[in-house]
Amino acid sequence: MKIKLNNSLKSYTTIFFVGILVGCICRLLDYFPAEGLWGFSSIQTLLGFWIITNTVVVLMSSSNICAGVSSFLYMFGMTLSFYGLQAILGMFIPLFSGGFRKRLFIMFTIASIPCAIAAFILYFWNKDNRFNSVLYGLPVGALLAETIGTIIWFTQNHPEKYLFQIIMDLIGAIIFGVLFWKRAKSKTIYTFSIGITALIFYFTQYHHSL
């Protein structure tokens, strides 16, 4: 993937406004029924969306610092617009009533920090050593775990929903899986990392919620 993000004010401003745009889109998707088959209103509630978008940010970054700062600004911009737009729309549309949810805004802003740290670390997959195979396996394994967990939930609950998340996670896992397979220094370690990550994510994040 061609590098587009770098350690500059212009780059950081761009990714911040991308986050704002994505946050607005996610908030507007709340117009869709929460219990609909596709689950468009719940796209941002599962980890897959964050994993996919932040992985793209890391792939587009030019350094560890750039990846970490860009990830934080993207997440912060998204959080700011998500809750800010709700407060604005809530003055006119009952669906978005509730005002500015300060506590949630602060909570997700703080959550942006570990995401930035993760992005900083993931950028090390560009190093030409076997450790990059472990890092490449992390997002793929996490996406596979959510895909499996969501499919099980989808087949066991009525009315069904989250179909879009299943498709999104599966496509993300396939695209990243193939891309990182080509880049991984050790295919064996890469495959093992995917399996271990998938097991850990599934049993810690999804198994008990089914």
C-alpha positions as CSV (number, residue, x, y, z in Angstrom):
1,M,0.0,0.0,0.0
2,K,1.4,3.4,-1.0
3,I,2.4,5.5,2.0
4,K,0.2,8.6,2.3
5,L,0.6,9.5,6.0
6,N,3.8,11.2,7.4
7,N,5.0,13.2,10.4
8,S,3.7,16.5,9.3
9,L,0.9,18.9,10.3
10,K,-0.8,18.5,6.9
11,S,-0.9,14.7,7.3
12,Y,-2.1,14.8,10.9
13,T,-4.8,17.4,10.1
14,T,-6.0,15.2,7.2
15,I,-6.3,12.0,9.3
16,F,-8.1,14.0,12.0
17,F,-10.7,15.2,9.6
18,V,-11.1,11.8,8.1
19,G,-11.9,10.6,11.6
20,I,-14.5,13.4,12.0
21,L,-16.1,12.3,8.7
22,V,-16.2,8.7,9.6
23,G,-17.7,9.6,13.0
24,C,-20.4,11.6,11.3
25,I,-21.2,8.7,9.0
26,C,-21.4,6.2,11.9
27,R,-23.7,8.5,13.8
28,L,-26.0,9.0,10.9
29,L,-26.2,5.3,10.4
30,D,-28.2,5.3,13.7
31,Y,-31.1,6.1,11.5
32,F,-31.2,2.5,10.5
33,P,-33.2,0.1,12.8
34,A,-31.1,-1.4,15.6
35,E,-32.6,-4.8,15.1
36,G,-32.4,-4.9,11.3
37,L,-30.8,-7.8,9.5
38,W,-27.8,-5.8,8.3
39,G,-27.1,-4.0,11.6
40,F,-25.9,-0.8,10.0
41,S,-26.6,1.1,13.1
42,S,-24.2,-1.1,15.1
43,I,-21.2,-1.0,12.8
44,Q,-19.0,0.8,15.2
45,T,-20.0,-1.2,18.3
46,L,-17.9,-4.2,17.4
47,L,-14.1,-4.4,17.4
48,G,-13.9,-5.4,13.7
49,F,-14.6,-1.9,12.5
50,W,-11.8,-0.4,14.7
51,I,-9.4,-3.2,13.8
52,I,-9.9,-2.7,10.1
53,T,-9.7,1.1,10.0
54,N,-6.7,1.3,12.4
55,T,-4.8,-1.4,10.5
56,V,-5.3,0.7,7.3
57,V,-3.9,3.7,9.2
58,V,-0.8,1.8,10.2
59,L,-0.3,0.5,6.6
60,M,-0.5,4.0,5.3
61,S,1.9,5.4,7.9
62,S,5.6,6.2,7.3
63,S,7.0,5.6,10.9
64,N,6.1,4.3,14.3
65,I,5.4,7.8,15.6
66,C,3.3,8.6,12.5
67,A,1.2,5.5,13.0
68,G,0.6,6.1,16.7
69,V,-0.2,9.8,16.4
70,S,-2.4,9.2,13.3
71,S,-4.3,6.4,15.0
72,F,-5.0,8.6,18.0
73,L,-6.1,11.6,15.9
74,Y,-8.3,9.4,13.8
75,M,-10.0,7.9,16.8
76,F,-10.3,11.2,18.6
77,G,-11.8,12.9,15.6
78,M,-14.3,10.1,15.2
79,T,-15.3,10.2,18.9
80,L,-15.6,14.0,18.8
81,S,-17.9,14.1,15.8
82,F,-19.8,11.0,16.9
83,Y,-21.0,12.6,20.1
84,G,-20.8,16.2,18.9
85,L,-23.2,15.4,16.0
86,Q,-25.5,13.6,18.3
87,A,-25.8,16.7,20.5
88,I,-26.5,18.9,17.5
89,L,-29.0,16.6,15.8
90,G,-30.6,15.9,19.2
91,M,-31.9,19.5,19.2
92,F,-34.0,18.7,16.1
93,I,-34.4,14.9,15.9
94,P,-35.8,12.8,18.8
95,L,-33.7,9.8,17.7
96,F,-30.5,11.6,18.8
97,S,-31.8,13.1,22.0
98,G,-29.7,12.9,25.1
99,G,-27.3,15.8,24.6
100,F,-23.6,15.6,24.6
101,R,-22.6,12.4,26.4
102,K,-19.5,13.7,28.2
103,R,-18.8,10.5,30.1
104,L,-18.8,8.3,27.0
105,F,-16.8,11.0,25.1
106,I,-14.1,10.9,27.8
107,M,-14.1,7.2,28.0
108,F,-13.6,6.6,24.2
109,T,-11.0,9.4,24.1
110,I,-9.0,7.6,26.7
111,A,-9.5,4.4,24.8
112,S,-7.8,6.1,21.8
113,I,-4.5,6.0,23.7
114,P,-4.1,2.2,23.8
115,C,-5.2,2.2,20.1
116,A,-2.4,4.6,19.4
117,I,0.1,2.5,21.3
118,A,-1.0,-0.6,19.4
119,A,-0.5,1.2,16.1
120,F,2.9,2.3,17.2
121,I,3.9,-1.3,18.0
122,L,2.2,-2.8,14.9
123,Y,4.3,-0.6,12.6
124,F,7.3,-2.8,13.6
125,W,5.9,-5.4,11.2
126,N,7.9,-3.5,8.6
127,K,11.1,-4.8,10.2
128,D,12.8,-7.6,8.3
129,N,12.8,-10.2,11.0
130,R,10.6,-13.1,12.2
131,F,8.8,-11.0,14.8
132,N,7.0,-9.2,12.0
133,S,5.1,-12.5,11.4
134,V,3.6,-12.3,14.9
135,L,2.5,-8.7,14.4
136,Y,1.0,-9.4,11.0
137,G,-1.1,-12.3,12.5
138,L,-2.7,-10.1,15.2
139,P,-5.3,-8.2,13.2
140,V,-6.1,-11.2,11.1
141,G,-6.6,-13.4,14.0
142,A,-8.8,-10.9,15.8
143,L,-11.0,-10.4,12.8
144,L,-11.4,-14.1,12.4
145,A,-12.4,-14.5,16.1
146,E,-15.1,-11.8,15.7
147,T,-16.3,-13.3,12.5
148,I,-16.8,-16.7,14.2
149,G,-18.3,-15.2,17.3
150,T,-20.7,-13.1,15.3
151,I,-21.7,-15.9,13.0
152,I,-22.5,-18.1,16.1
153,W,-24.6,-15.2,17.6
154,F,-26.3,-14.6,14.3
155,T,-27.4,-18.3,14.0
156,Q,-28.6,-18.6,17.6
157,N,-30.5,-15.3,18.1
158,H,-33.8,-14.0,16.6
159,P,-34.3,-11.6,15.1
160,E,-31.0,-11.9,13.3
161,K,-28.7,-9.0,12.8
162,Y,-25.0,-8.1,12.3
163,L,-24.9,-9.6,8.8
164,F,-22.9,-6.6,7.5
165,Q,-20.4,-6.9,10.4
166,I,-19.9,-10.6,9.5
167,I,-19.3,-9.8,5.8
168,M,-17.0,-6.8,6.7
169,D,-14.9,-8.8,9.2
170,L,-14.6,-11.8,6.8
171,I,-13.6,-9.6,3.9
172,G,-11.1,-7.7,6.1
173,A,-9.6,-11.0,7.4
174,I,-9.2,-12.3,3.8
175,I,-7.7,-9.2,2.4
176,F,-5.3,-8.6,5.3
177,G,-4.6,-12.3,5.5
178,V,-3.4,-12.6,1.9
179,L,-1.5,-9.3,2.0
180,F,0.3,-10.1,5.2
181,W,1.0,-13.7,4.1
182,K,3.0,-12.2,1.3
183,R,4.9,-9.9,3.7
184,A,5.5,-12.2,6.6
185,K,9.0,-13.3,7.2
186,S,8.0,-16.7,8.5
187,K,4.7,-18.2,7.1
188,T,4.7,-20.8,9.9
189,I,4.9,-18.2,12.7
190,Y,2.4,-16.0,10.9
191,T,-0.1,-18.9,10.7
192,F,0.5,-19.8,14.3
193,S,0.1,-16.2,15.4
194,I,-3.3,-16.0,13.6
195,G,-4.5,-19.2,15.4
196,I,-3.4,-18.1,18.9
197,T,-4.8,-14.6,18.5
198,A,-8.1,-15.9,17.2
199,L,-8.4,-18.3,20.2
200,I,-7.5,-15.6,22.7
201,F,-9.9,-13.0,21.2
202,Y,-12.7,-15.5,20.8
203,F,-12.6,-16.8,24.4
204,T,-12.0,-13.4,26.0
205,Q,-14.3,-11.2,23.9
206,Y,-17.1,-13.4,22.4
207,H,-17.4,-16.8,24.0
208,H,-19.1,-15.6,27.2
209,S,-21.5,-13.3,25.3
210,L,-23.0,-16.1,23.2
